[in-house]
Amino acid sequence: MKRIDRLNNDRQIFKALTVALNESHRYSNPSYKSLVNYLNGKDLKTSWGNSWTSKSLFRYL
């Protein structure tokens, strides 16, 4: 993945995570599993082009 593609992918991922966190309950943060399901539901891929797992999201963050 080229650098510009990686930056655009990162922007999309952060926007999606921001939306997911804003939709969560006020006093509890969503789990990694729910965030992973949200990212995979939006068809966002990791920088390697794979689907998200809890471990990959933990490493990414």
For each residue, the residues with C-beta under 8 A, 3 or more apart:
1: 5 6 9 47 48 49
2: 5 6
3: 6 7
4: 7 8
5: 1 2 8 9
6: 1 2 3 9 10 47
7: 3 4 10 11
8: 4 5 11 12
9: 1 5 6 12 13 44 45 47
10: 6 7 13 14 47
11: 7 8 14 15
12: 8 9 15 16 44
13: 9 10 16 17 39 44 60
14: 10 11 17 18
15: 11 12 18 19
16: 12 13 19 20 38 39 42 44
17: 13 14 20 21 35 38 39
18: 14 15 21 22
19: 15 16 22 23
20: 16 17 23 24 30 34 35 38
21: 17 18 24 29 30
22: 18 19
23: 19 20
24: 20 21 28 29 30
25: 28
26:
27:
28: 24 25
29: 21 24
30: 20 21 24 34 35 38
31: 34 35
32: 35 36 54 57 58
33: 36 37 54
34: 20 30 31 37 38
35: 17 20 30 31 32 38 39 57
36: 32 33 39 40 52 53 54 57
37: 33 34 40 41
38: 16 17 20 30 34 35 41 42
39: 13 16 17 35 36 42 44 52 57
40: 36 37 43 44 51 52
41: 37 38
42: 16 38 39
43: 40
44: 9 12 13 16 39 40 52
45: 9 48 49 50 51 52
46: 49 50 51 52 56 60
47: 1 6 9 10
48: 1 45
49: 1 45 46
50: 45 46 56
51: 40 45 46
52: 36 39 40 44 45 46 56 57
53: 36 56 57
54: 32 33 36 57 58
55: 58 59
56: 46 50 52 53 59 60
57: 32 35 36 39 52 53 54 60 61
58: 32 54 55 61
59: 55 56
60: 13 46 56 57
61: 57 58
